[in-house]
Amino acid sequence: MYTRSFYARVRRNAHCACVGAEMNLKGLFNNFNASKFVVFFCLLLFSILLSLRIDETITCHYCAVFVPLWLWKGLVLAGCATGIAAWCKQRSRIDSSTKDFRSMVISAALQTFLFIFEILTCVKAEGSRVTWLTAFSPLFFLLVATLIACIWAWRNDRNVEFEIFVLSNVLQIIFLSLRLDNFINWDWQLVLIPLWIELCVLGFVILYFIIWACLIYHSDNILPEGQKLGLVLALLFTIAYITAIIFIAILVEKVDNNVDIPYANVFIPLHIALFALLLTSCLHRGGNQWWFGMQKSFCNSLLICLPWLQEYGNISFSAEAVEEQEEEERETSPARLEDLKIEIKYSSDVKRKKEETVVPITSIEQPD
């Protein structure tokens, strides 16, 4: 009994720290973005392995370090191939489904360039004579393909998060390739100027998002779930932004030999930023339904494949319900039962004494 009360208290505290009054697993399933979860999870694993490998805490080949990134690209290529096979088998096609399918193919093509870049980078890290400019060459083709993809996406009202990220780093990619091959001998603070400019612009975007979330929270036309969701997302994005800036600042000082700390410590802010972004994938609905030919959201497909998850997907949890349950448990606890026994015994003794007490009958006769 006390164990159940302890776990209920832990669940309530963890819940209140996250979203406040109520947690609904059904809402978690509906808002889960599988694509972004895979991306951020693989990036988090890669950053951890890379920091340990640079410090030589682990001495494996760089191929093992790049496994998380290649797993991500392998899922993309496998999902695209399965989606193409499902598309060829489909007879009736609607316009929105066609746009989703083309968007999936374009995304897979863009990430193929990233895959080639990662392979060449791994080869270079192992000591090959390949120049960094050659290793970065797939990214230059990626820039051209991304520009074409952006034009198509804007015409068809599609999401362009990845494309905008790539195009905004054009100068940074060029500066990095030239600096690594020593064509320019600038300090790394100057090499990363395009990235600092991008972070400043991103800071205004984050500030706008925070103001928007606060306005939504105080709005009477939005459901409480939507109000809390906006605040949580704003908090997570702010944490990711601040920790990313800290990581870049420490990394610049490290590569310029201004500080002497291990790379494992340098990468800690980056780990925090990626973990915060990983949490946003659980609250940020989206994703293309044609990956792996599912033709529906990932969670719906998962519930169809694993029917027993439907039982847990319909569970809701609220702190008020836990408080009521704890109150009931407190009333029926051993100490409370002992108090009830004492009260019952005392009341029965008092009643028995009253019954045993004999009151003499007194008659007062008044004179005539």
C-alpha positions in Angstrom: 0.0 0.0 0.0 2.8 2.4 0.9 4.6 1.3 -2.3 1.6 2.3 -4.4 1.4 5.6 -2.6 5.1 6.2 -3.2 4.9 5.5 -7.0 1.8 7.6 -7.3 3.7 10.5 -5.6 6.7 10.1 -8.0 4.4 10.0 -11.0 2.6 13.1 -9.9 5.8 15.1 -9.3 7.4 14.1 -12.6 4.2 14.9 -14.3 3.8 18.3 -12.7 7.3 19.2 -13.6 6.6 18.5 -17.3 3.1 19.7 -18.2 1.2 20.5 -15.0 -2.2 19.0 -14.4 -2.7 16.2 -16.9 -0.9 13.7 -19.0 -2.6 11.9 -21.8 -0.9 9.0 -23.6 -3.3 9.3 -26.5 -2.2 12.9 -27.0 1.4 11.7 -26.9 0.8 9.1 -29.6 -1.0 11.7 -31.8 1.8 14.3 -31.4 4.7 12.0 -31.9 6.9 12.8 -34.9 8.8 9.6 -35.7 11.0 11.2 -38.4 12.4 13.9 -36.2 12.8 11.4 -33.3 15.1 9.2 -35.5 17.1 12.2 -36.7 17.8 13.7 -33.3 18.4 10.4 -31.6 21.0 9.4 -34.2 22.6 12.8 -33.9 22.8 12.5 -30.2 24.4 9.1 -30.3 26.9 10.3 -33.0 27.9 13.4 -30.9 28.6 11.2 -27.9 30.7 8.7 -29.8 32.5 11.5 -31.7 33.5 13.3 -28.5 34.8 10.0 -26.9 36.7 9.1 -30.1 38.5 12.5 -30.4 39.6 12.2 -26.8 40.7 8.6 -27.5 38.5 7.3 -24.7 37.4 4.7 -27.2 39.9 3.6 -29.9 37.5 2.1 -32.5 37.5 3.0 -36.2 35.6 6.1 -37.2 33.3 3.8 -39.2 31.8 2.7 -35.8 31.4 6.4 -34.8 29.4 7.1 -38.0 27.1 4.1 -37.5 24.3 6.1 -36.0 24.3 8.5 -39.0 24.4 5.7 -41.4 21.6 3.9 -39.6 19.5 7.1 -40.1 20.3 7.2 -43.8 19.7 3.4 -44.1 16.2 3.9 -42.7 15.6 6.8 -45.1 16.6 4.7 -48.2 14.7 1.6 -47.0 11.6 3.7 -46.2 11.7 5.4 -49.6 12.2 2.1 -51.5 9.2 0.6 -49.6 7.1 3.7 -50.2 7.9 3.6 -54.0 6.8 -0.1 -54.1 3.6 0.7 -52.3 3.0 3.7 -54.6 3.4 1.5 -57.7 0.8 -1.0 -56.3 -1.8 1.7 -55.5 -4.5 2.1 -58.1 -6.5 5.2 -57.0 -4.4 8.3 -56.2 -5.4 11.7 -54.9 -3.6 15.0 -55.3 -2.5 15.3 -51.7 -1.2 11.7 -51.7 0.9 12.5 -54.8 2.5 15.6 -53.2 3.4 13.5 -50.1 5.0 10.8 -52.3 7.0 13.3 -54.3 8.1 15.0 -51.1 9.3 11.7 -49.7 11.4 11.0 -52.9 12.9 14.5 -52.9 13.8 14.2 -49.2 15.5 10.8 -49.8 17.4 12.2 -52.7 18.7 15.1 -50.6 19.8 12.9 -47.8 21.6 10.7 -50.2 24.1 13.5 -50.8 24.5 13.8 -47.0 25.2 10.0 -46.9 28.0 10.4 -49.5 29.4 13.3 -47.6 29.5 11.2 -44.4 31.3 8.4 -46.1 34.0 10.7 -47.5 34.4 12.4 -44.2 34.9 9.0 -42.5 37.5 8.0 -45.1 39.3 11.3 -44.5 39.2 10.9 -40.7 40.8 7.5 -41.1 43.9 9.1 -42.6 43.2 9.0 -46.3 44.8 11.5 -48.7 41.3 12.7 -49.8 41.2 16.5 -49.4 38.5 18.1 -47.3 37.3 20.0 -50.4 36.7 16.7 -52.1 34.9 15.4 -49.0 32.7 18.5 -49.0 31.9 18.2 -52.7 28.6 16.3 -52.2 27.4 19.2 -50.1 27.9 21.6 -53.0 25.6 19.4 -55.2 23.3 19.2 -52.2 23.0 23.0 -52.2 21.9 23.0 -55.9 19.4 20.2 -55.3 18.1 21.9 -52.2 17.4 25.2 -54.1 15.3 23.2 -56.6 13.5 21.4 -53.8 12.7 24.7 -52.1 11.1 26.0 -55.3 9.0 22.9 -55.6 8.0 23.0 -51.9 6.9 26.6 -52.0 4.8 26.0 -55.1 3.1 23.0 -53.4 2.9 24.4 -49.9 5.2 21.9 -48.3 7.5 22.0 -45.3 11.0 23.3 -46.0 12.8 23.1 -42.6 15.7 21.0 -43.8 16.1 22.9 -47.1 16.2 26.3 -45.3 18.8 24.9 -42.9 21.0 23.8 -45.7 20.7 27.0 -47.8 21.4 29.2 -44.8 24.8 27.4 -44.3 26.1 27.9 -47.8 29.0 30.3 -46.8 29.7 28.2 -43.7 30.2 25.1 -45.8 32.6 26.9 -48.1 34.6 28.5 -45.2 34.9 25.1 -43.4 36.2 23.3 -46.5 38.8 26.0 -47.2 39.9 26.3 -43.6 40.3 22.5 -43.1 42.5 22.3 -46.2 44.5 25.4 -45.1 43.6 27.5 -48.1 42.8 30.2 -45.6 44.5 30.6 -42.2 41.9 32.5 -40.3 41.1 32.0 -36.7 38.1 29.8 -36.1 36.1 32.7 -34.7 36.3 34.3 -38.1 35.6 31.1 -40.0 32.3 30.6 -38.0 31.1 34.2 -38.7 28.2 32.9 -41.0 27.1 30.6 -38.2 27.1 33.4 -35.6 24.9 35.5 -38.0 22.6 32.6 -38.4 22.3 32.1 -34.6 21.5 35.8 -34.2 18.6 35.5 -36.7 17.5 32.3 -35.0 17.5 34.1 -31.7 14.9 36.5 -33.0 12.8 33.6 -34.2 13.0 31.9 -30.7 12.0 35.2 -29.1 9.0 35.5 -31.3 8.0 32.0 -30.5 8.3 32.6 -26.8 6.1 35.7 -27.1 3.6 33.8 -29.2 3.5 30.9 -26.7 2.8 33.4 -23.8 0.0 35.1 -25.8 -1.5 31.7 -26.6 -1.3 30.7 -22.9 -3.4 33.7 -21.9 -5.9 33.3 -24.7 -9.4 32.1 -23.9 -10.0 30.7 -27.4 -7.3 28.0 -27.1 -7.8 24.7 -25.2 -5.7 24.2 -22.1 -3.7 21.4 -23.7 -2.7 23.6 -26.6 -1.7 26.4 -24.2 0.6 24.1 -22.2 2.0 22.5 -25.3 3.1 25.9 -26.6 4.9 26.8 -23.4 6.7 23.4 -23.2 7.9 23.7 -26.8 9.1 27.3 -26.2 11.0 26.1 -23.2 12.6 23.2 -25.0 13.6 25.3 -28.0 15.1 28.0 -25.7 17.2 25.4 -23.9 18.4 23.9 -27.2 19.3 27.4 -28.5 21.2 28.5 -25.4 23.1 25.3 -25.0 24.0 25.3 -28.7 25.5 28.8 -28.4 27.5 27.6 -25.4 28.8 24.6 -27.3 30.0 26.6 -30.3 31.7 29.2 -28.1 33.6 26.6 -26.1 34.5 24.6 -29.2 36.0 27.7 -30.9 38.1 28.3 -27.8 39.2 24.7 -27.8 40.2 24.5 -31.5 42.1 27.8 -31.2 44.0 26.3 -28.2 42.8 28.9 -25.8 41.4 26.4 -23.3 42.6 22.9 -22.3 39.6 20.8 -21.6 38.7 17.4 -23.0 36.2 17.2 -25.9 33.9 15.1 -23.9 33.3 18.2 -21.7 33.1 20.5 -24.7 30.3 18.4 -26.3 28.1 18.3 -23.1 26.1 21.4 -24.1 25.5 19.9 -27.5 24.2 16.7 -25.9 21.8 18.8 -23.9 20.6 20.7 -27.0 20.0 17.5 -29.0 18.2 15.9 -26.1 15.9 18.9 -25.8 15.2 18.7 -29.5 14.6 15.0 -29.1 11.9 15.8 -26.6 10.3 18.3 -29.0 9.8 15.4 -31.5 7.4 13.9 -29.0 5.3 17.0 -29.0 5.6 18.2 -32.6 3.1 16.5 -34.9 4.1 15.9 -38.5 5.9 13.5 -40.8 5.3 12.1 -44.3 2.9 9.2 -44.3 4.5 7.5 -47.3 7.6 6.4 -45.6 7.7 2.6 -45.6 4.4 2.7 -47.5 2.4 3.1 -44.4 0.0 5.7 -45.9 -1.0 6.7 -42.4 0.7 8.2 -39.4 3.5 6.3 -37.7 1.6 5.8 -34.4 -1.6 4.6 -36.1 0.5 2.0 -38.0 2.2 1.0 -34.8 -1.2 0.5 -33.1 -2.4 -1.6 -36.0 0.7 -3.8 -35.8 0.7 -4.0 -32.0 -3.0 -4.0 -30.9 -2.1 -4.4 -27.2 -0.7 -0.8 -27.3 -4.3 0.5 -27.8 -5.0 -0.3 -24.2 -2.2 2.0 -23.0 -2.9 4.6 -25.7 -6.3 5.4 -24.2 -4.9 5.9 -20.7 -5.1 9.4 -19.2 -3.4 10.4 -16.0 -4.2 13.5 -13.8 -2.6 14.8 -10.6 -6.1 15.4 -9.1 -7.0 11.7 -9.5 -3.7 10.7 -7.8 -4.5 13.0 -4.9 -7.9 11.5 -4.5 -6.4 8.0 -4.6 -3.8 9.0 -2.0 -6.5 10.4 0.2 -8.4 7.1 0.1 -5.2 5.2 0.8 -4.4 7.5 3.7 -7.9 6.9 5.2 -7.5 3.1 4.9 -3.8 3.0 6.1 -2.9 0.8 9.1 -2.5 3.8 11.3 -5.9 5.1 10.4 -7.5 1.6 10.9 -5.9 1.4 14.3 -7.4 4.8 15.2 -10.8 3.7 14.0 -10.5 0.5 16.2 -9.7 2.7 19.3 -12.6 5.0 18.6 -15.0 2.1 18.1 -13.8 0.4 21.3 -14.1 3.7 23.3 -17.6 4.4 22.0 -18.8 0.9 22.9 -17.3 1.2 26.4 -19.1 4.5 27.0 -22.4 3.0 25.7 -22.1 0.0 28.0 -21.4 2.2 31.1 -24.4 4.3 30.3 -26.5 1.1 30.2 -25.1 -0.2 33.5 -25.7 3.1 35.4 -28.9 3.0 37.6 -30.4 6.3 38.4 -32.7 6.3 41.5 -36.3 7.5 41.1 -37.0 10.4 43.2 -40.6 11.4 43.9 -41.4 14.8 45.5 -44.9 15.0 46.8 -46.3 18.4 47.2 -48.4 19.1 50.3 -52.1 19.7 50.0 
